Amino acid sequence: MAGPVRWMERRRIVDIRFLGTAIAVDFIVVPMVAFGPSRFVAGDRALLLGAPLVLLTPCVDYVIVFTGLAGGARERLLAATPLLMLLQIVLLPIYLLLFAGPNTVSMIEIEPFLEAFLVLIVIPLLAAVTVQWVGRRHRFGRAIEAVLQVITVPLMMATLAVVIGSQIAAVSMRIASLLLVVPLYIAFPVIMVVVGLSASRLARLDVPATRALVFSGSTRNSLVVLPLALALAESLSVAALAVVTQTVVELVVMVILVRLVPRLTGQRRAADKIAHR
């Protein structure tokens, strides 16, 4: 019985239906949602690069925390994280070319961009995969993984505080330009909540998975892409500030969604029960 039980538990965590829906939402629907509003900043190359840079990358870190706070299937979202990260690494250059155009993309200095990408994204990602691989085979690895799980949230909050604190003065100095992207950053999660609820209904996801999908589609990967934005040329420095601005707006929106999403999905569950009577 132990074998079938473990297989069923693993199948519940690695939910193919949820994974497929999350990929469709994050990499097919999100670019379509973000493209139209991004045209409002098409006159500023830095904003045209910075806004898509953050909006086209689904969050793989603190989205797990917010999903858990809202009663979502955080374990299924955590299981989907490596694939979501891999896909955004592969697809982001293509999306940036489509959104910003070859002239703007050609302004990116490749060497510092690649250095930031390798040191701050690829190496930590490989380290995380290595720890998980060792954890499945050795007690020492499981101990390391347990410690990392305990300190993840405090470290993440400290990182957010440092990032916002270090850039907030620069944001205030360029506030006139950055105000152009604030409506975009507010509209995006509003639209994606509706998209997430609709997609979950089409995929017939349960309530915890629905909540996880809504947060996955609404939350962006600002902490990961900020180092890439900071590695851009000086003439594109506002792109990094656009990413920080999105982080500030998103944190406020996420606090609201932690309270709102359970209510919306609770209403949906009640409606489904009535429909099946």
Order of alpha helices (4+ residues) and beta strands (2+ residues): alpha-alpha-alpha-alpha-alpha-alpha-alpha-alpha-alpha-alpha-alpha-alpha-alpha-alpha
